[in-house]
Amino acid sequence: MRIAIDAMGGDYAPDEIIAGAIESIEKLDKGDAVILVGPAGVIEEKIGAKNLRKYGDMLQIVDAPEVIDMNESPIEALRKKKRSSISIMTKLAADGQADAVISAGNTGACVAACQMRMRNIEGVNRPGIAVVFPTFEGPVTVCDVGANIACKPVNFYQYAVMATMYSKHVLGIENPRVGVMSIGEEDAKGNEIVKKSRELIKSDKNINFIGNIEGRDIFKGKCDVAVSDGFVGNVVLKLTEGLVDGLFKVIKHELMQESLLLAMKFKPIMMKMYQKYDYHEYGGAPLLGVNGTAVICHGSSKVRTIRNAVMMSRKFHNQKINEKIKEYLSTTNVRGTDE
């Protein structure tokens, strides 16, 4: 398997990205390869001649002299910077020279480039970013969290299908329970898009649909898949990240205030908890619905994030999730419209 990584994407690029890519090679099989995409001179200097010799064909470099910044307009940046790391990375996948792409860079640009270059799976109207929330009750897949902020019912339905395939075949949940994010559990709650989406998903008897869910239900073990538009999903994601960081800071502060010795005793437990529920453990979020394997990582990705993203991309690819999605959508009797 050939995995192309945007070496220049993220707050800590290129150092952390390159280091994560190198670490991941140790876990790959013979014949696999990591392809670092970015300014060749910069990448070679960071890797060092010793590592280049050590890993040989398992570590490759593709020159991409331009970089799309986080604050740039995605479409305009892709149009102007045709030699950017994101553009060339997705072109490698489109041309069959890479089996997966990974980036911690500009999310909008990455989503747009994947759609333009790799295209959508047959039957999929719009792709969705699926993030795994690590909860006490187990992993919950939320889709979409930012790829499509103006969803239609057919998008909600397809997100339910795609996230179910991912939850079942990658996370190992036998019969994922699917809920639609709303402002109340009752059928009457939610706007017209949510109501129509709920009825469309409900009409597919092969989906284990449980109806509306509220934001708090994600962490109560009520569902395994939560479907939303990209606006709501992104707000939930960012709120959760901030809340988790804030809670750990409060707990640490209170322990320090109580006793330094007590804080030191609790430190191993706190570290274990943080690692268990840290998004870095899941590596990144698959962009479900594009014709290939695409993983979008958090902007603050570190070595561990990239290493885990590589492992996740291999599992996604090897489980043939796209083929399962395509087959499901081609055989289902549910037919939504893009209205």
N, C-alpha and C positions, 0 to 999 in steps of 0.2 A: 504494500500500500504506500502511495506517495502523498504526503501531507504538506501542503503549502501554508506557510505561516507569514503573516504580515509583520516583519521585524520592526517596523517603525510605528506600529499602532499601540497606543496606550500611554498613560502618564509616566511609566517607568521604562519606556522604550528608548534605545534598543537593548540596553543591558539585561534587564530582567527577562525580556522576551527571548533573547538569544540563549541566555543561561537555562531557561525553562525548556527550550527546544533541545539543547544538548543533553539535559537530564533525561528527557523523554526517550532519547535514542537507546539508552540502556535497557528500556522495557520493550523495545520493538523487536520484531522477528527479522531473521536474515532475509534480505531482499526488500525490506521496507526502507523508506527514505523520508527524511525531513528536508523540505525545500524552504530556505529562508529567502524572503523577497524584500528587497530594499536596496539602498546604495551599496554596491558590491564592496567598495573600498572600506566603508565603515564596518560592514559585517565581518569582512575578513580580519580586520584589525581587532575587533572584539573577540572573535573566535580564537584567533592565534594559530600560527602554523602547526603547532603540535597537535591540536585537536583536529585540524583539517586533515592531517596525515593519519591520525588515529582512526577517524570514522570513515574516511574514504567516500565511497558512493552513498553511504547512508546519510551524509550531510552535504547538501547541495546549496548553491547560491544562485539566485536569479536577479540580475541587476534591475533596479527600479529607482531611478534618480530623484523622483518627485514624491512628496509626502502630502497627504490630505490632512489638514489640521482638524482638531475636534470641533472648532467653531465655524468651520466653512459650510456653506450651503451644499448639500450632497450632490444634487444634479449638476449644479454649476461647476463644482470642483471636479466631478468626473468628466465633464465636457472639456474643461480647460487642462486638466492634468491627466492626459492619457497614458503617461508613463509613471503614474503613481503606484505605490506598492499594492494598494487595494485593487486598482484596475488590472494590473498585470497578474496578480494572484488569482483573481476570478477568471481571467483569460486562460490561464494555465488549466483550470478546471474545465472550462468550456471547450478547450482544444484537446481534452483527454490526456493532458500531461500531469494532472494532479487528481487524486481521488477525493481529497477533502481540502477545505480552506478554513483557516482560523485567523481571526483578527480581534484585537482589543482596541481598535481605532474608532474612527467616526462611524457610529452605528447606522445612521441614515445612509451614508455613502456605501457602507458594506451591504446593506439590504438592497439598495438600488442597483449596485454593481452585480450582485448575485442574480437579481431578477433580469437585468439586461443581458448579462453574459451567459449565465447558466440556464436561464428560463425556468418557468414553473413546471412542476409535475403535471402531466396530462390530467385534466379534471379539477385542478386546483385554481381558484380564482385569484386569491391573494395569499402569500406566505405569512406565517406568524412566528414570532420569537417565543419559544417555550422555555421558561425558567423553572428549575426545580427548587422548591422551598423545603429545606430540611426542617421537619417538625418533630416533636416528641412522638407523634403517632405514626411517623413515617414520611417518605417524600411525597410532596404534592406538586404536580405539574401545572403551572399557570400559563395559559396561552390566550391572548397575545399580550406582550408587555412593551410594545413600542413600534412594531413594523407597520401597523395599520390603525390609525386613530379614528378613522371614519368607517366603521364596519357596517356590513349589511347582514341580514339573517343567514344568507348562504355562507358568509365568512365564519360566523359563529359555529355553524354546523360543521364546516370543514375543519375548524380548529378542534372541535370535539372529537372528530374522527382521528385527526393526525396526532393529537396529544394522547388519545387512548392507545394508539399503536405504539407510541414512544414509551408511555408508562408501562404497558404490558411487556414489550419485547426488550427494552433497555433497562428499565427499573425492576422488572420481574414481578409486577403486580398482576395477578391472574385475571381479574375482572374489574378494571378500574371504575370507580364510581365517579360520574361526571355531573358537575353542577354549573349553573350559569350565575355569574356574579350579578347581584341586584341589591336593592335597598331594603329587601325584606323577603322572607321565605314564601309568603302567600303568592298565588298565581297572579293576583291583581297588581302586584307591586312591580315597578320598573317602567321604563319608557316603552314606546311602541316597538322599537328595534329589539329590545330584550324580550318582550312578550312574543313577538313573531319568531325570534330565534329559539325561544324555549319550546314553542309548538313544533318547529321544524326538527329540532333534536329529538324531542319526545316521539315523533312519528317513526324514528328509526329504532325498531325493537331490538336491534343487535347492540345498541349502546346502553350501558347500565346507567341510565339517566335518573337522577334523584331530584331534579327541579331546581328552584332558586336556592342560592346560598348567599350568605352575607360575608363580609370581609373576615370577621372573626372565626368563621367556620373553617377557614383554611388551616388554622392551628389547633382546631378542636377534633381533628380526625374524622370530619363528616364526609369528606370527599378525597379522591385521589387525583382528580383533574378539575381545575377551575377555568372556565371559559369567560373571556371578557374582550372588550375592544382594547386597542393598544394604549389609549389614554388612561382608562381606569387601571389596567394592568400595570402600567409604568408607575402610576402614583402609588399603588399598593406595594410594588417592588421597592421603590425609593423610601417610602415611609417605613417599611419593615427593616431595611438596612440601617436607617437612622435610629430606629427604636432599639435594635439589637446593640448597636455601638453604644447608645446612651445608657442602656441598662447595665452593660458590663462596666462602664465608667462609674456609674452610681454604686454598684456593688463593691467595686475596688475601693472607691473613696470611703464608703462606710466601714469596710474592713480595716482600712488603714487608720481611720479615726478611732476605731475600737481598740485595736492592738496591732502593732507591727508583727508580732509573733503569730497572731491569728491569721493575718494577711498572708504571711509566708507559708503557713500550713495549708491555706486554701488555694495557693497559687497553682499547684499541679492540677487540682480539680477544675479551676477556672480555665486553664489552658486546654484541658481535655474537652470541656464544654464548648469553648470557643471554636476549636478545630472541628468538632462534630457538627456544629450548626453554622459553620462558616461557608459562604458561597464559593470560596476558593476551592473547596473540596470537590465541587461538581464541575470545576473547570470553566464551563461556559454554557451558553444557551444555544441549542440547535435552532437554525432557521428552518422550520418545517414547511415543506411545500415547494422548495426549489429542487431542480433536477440535479442533485448532487448532495454532498455532505458539506454543510456550512455551519461553523460554530462561531458565535459572537461572544466575546469575553468582556468582562467588566473593564472599564477604563483604568481601574487601579490594579490590574492584574500583575501578579508577581510570578516568580519562578514556579511555585507550586501550582498556580492557576493554569499556566500554559502547559505544564507537564500533564496535569489532569485533563485538560482540554484535548490533548493529543490522544490520551487513552479513551476518552469518551467518543471522539470522532471515529476511532477504530471500531468500537463496539457498535456505534450507529451504522457504520458502513457494512460491517460484517453481518449484522442482523437484517440487512436489506430492508430497512424501514421504508424507504421510498417505494420499493416494489410492493410492499404490503399496503401502503396508502393508495397507490395507483390501482391495485387490484380491488381494494375495498370500494373505492369511489366508482369504479367501472361496473360493479355488480349490484350496488345498492339501489333500491327502488325509490329512495328519497331524492326528489329533484327540487332544489330551491332555485330561485331566480336571483339575479344580481341587481335587484331593484331596491 
